[in-house]
């Protein structure tokens, strides 16, 4: 009698099941890694946007000598030549009015819809004017990603008793 060569049905089924489980695991791993990558990208965009804006605001503050506000949603910076710059939050957007009175919306990158909100808290503590800036940003490209309570404090030049 001749011995047949090949695989039994049981061997083929067990191998197919193992390959199927490995394939499903690979699909799950790739799917999960893209979700993590997307969240990391949103975090990087949000942090980059906020750091860039905080740097721009701090440059204006550091050049100013007096900080005032009419509400916690705006910050008016007065320079030693009397010119003023204003930053303000309005309707989930951030704006800057330059010394010529031209207002421009600050544009952010990283998602279809970006909501930004925050507040300014100017203070005269000791010899320095300072402003505490708090920002919240939500990036939305189908799913909201929120970065909350990013806070920094910046100081002006000396203004008191002829130090300028």
Secondary structure, DSSP 8 states (H G I E B T S, - for coil): -----S--HHHHHHHHHHHHHHHHHHHHHHHHHHHHHHHHHHHHHHHHHHHHHHHHHHHHHHH-SEEE-SSTTEEEEE-TTS-EEEEEEETTEEEEE-TTS-EEE----SSSEEEEEEEEEEEEETTEEEEEEEEEEEEESSSEEEEEEEEEEEE----STT--
